[in-house]
Amino acid sequence: MDMETTEALLTRRSIRSFEKEPVSDEIIETWLRCGMHAPSAGNEQPWHFIIIKKPDTLKQIPRFHAHAQMLTDASLAILVCLDPSLEKHQSMAIQDCAAATQNMLLAIHDHGYGAVWLGVYPREQRMIGLRELLKVP
């Protein structure tokens, strides 16, 4: 058993209080690579990641996501999006995206940063709000 991995799993927590500390693009890229290395059914990798860094955008999310108030103090958010056109195995893509999210949460923790998982799907109001805010289909 790898004690470093076990320690990361046992010490990761949901953090809801942030400092506006910038995160380098290199570190963010590492987090995204960790997400992309998550297991997925049939290796379908049905995800896209959107990095939200604009403070004005982060401040608007709590308008339609009641549990996202902490984003007003965050330096970034990573939105994990399921792309149905990439789904090979029906109904498995949600689990695949959840695995990618967990990988990124562990990578963020490993880098000494804090993060929290804010559920969007299947809450229609949250999905519509993000689509409109980010101008994505």
N, C-alpha and C positions, 0 to 999 in steps of 0.2 A: 504494500500500500504506500502511495506517495504522500508523505506527511504535508508537503506544501499544498498539494491539491486539496487534501482533506481540511487543512487549516483554512484555506480560502472558502471552501464550502460552508464550514462551520462558523466563520466569522463575518461573512457578507451579511449586510443588513440593509433595509430600505432607509435611505437617507432623504429627509424632506427639508433640510435647511442647507442652503448653499452659499458659498462666497463667489463673487463674480470674478473668479480666477480664470484667465484665458487658458485654453487647452490647445496644445500644438496640433497642427494638421497631422503630423507624424503619429502622435498618440491616438488621435481619432481614427486614422487609417488602420492602426493595429487593432483597435476595438472592432472596426468593421470587418477586418480579416477574420477575427475570432468568431464573429457572428456568421460569416460565410462558411466557416469550417464546422458548423453545427451539423449533426446528422439530419438527413431528410429522406422521406420515403422515395425509393428509387433514385436517390441522388437528384431529385428534381429541383432543389434549391429555389423555391417559389417566392423569393423575397426580393424586395427593393428597399433600400435604406435612404431616408431623407434626413439630412443634417439641418437642424434649425438653429441658427446662430443669432439672427436679428432680434435684439431685445424687444422691439415693438411687436414682432410676431409672437414671441414667447409670452408677452403680457396679454395677448388677446385670447390665448387658449383657455384660460379659466372662465371665459364668458360662456363657453359651451361644455366645458368639462369641470364639474364642480370640485373635483379632487385634485386639480392641477395648479392650485394657487402657488405652490412652491416654484413653479417655472418662472415667475416674475423675478426671482433672484438667481436663476440658473444662467450659466454662460452658454449652454446649448442643450438641445434635446435631439434624440435620435428616434425617428418615426420608422417603425418596421411595417412595411406594407406587403400584403399578400397579393401576388399577381395571379389571378385565376387562369390566365393563358399559359402559365408554366406548370399548372397542376396536372400531374400524370396519374396520381392515385387519389381518387375522389375522397374528400373529407380529411385528408391527411395534412394538407398544407397549413392548417391552423396550428397543428402540433409542431410542424417544421418551423414555423415562424416563432413559436414559443421557445423552442430549443435555441434558435439564433439569439433571441432576446436574452435568455439565461446565460449563454456564452458571453455576450457582451457585458452583462451585469458583473460576471465574475472577472472579466478582463479589466473593467473599470475599477473594481475593488482592488485587484492586483496592482494597479498603477497608483493606488493611494487616494483615489477619488471616491466620491459618494454618488449614488444613483438610486432611483426608485422606478419601479415598473408601474406605469399608468395605463390601465386597460382602456382601449378604445372600442375594439370589436367585441361584441355585437351591438353596442349602443349606437343606434342610428343617429341620434343628435350629435354625438361626438364625431362620428364618421363624416357626416355632412359638414359639420363645422370645420374640420380639418381640410376637407376637399375644397371648400370655399375659400378658406384662409390661404391655403397654399396654391390654389388654382390648379389642382390636379384632377384628372378624370375619376 
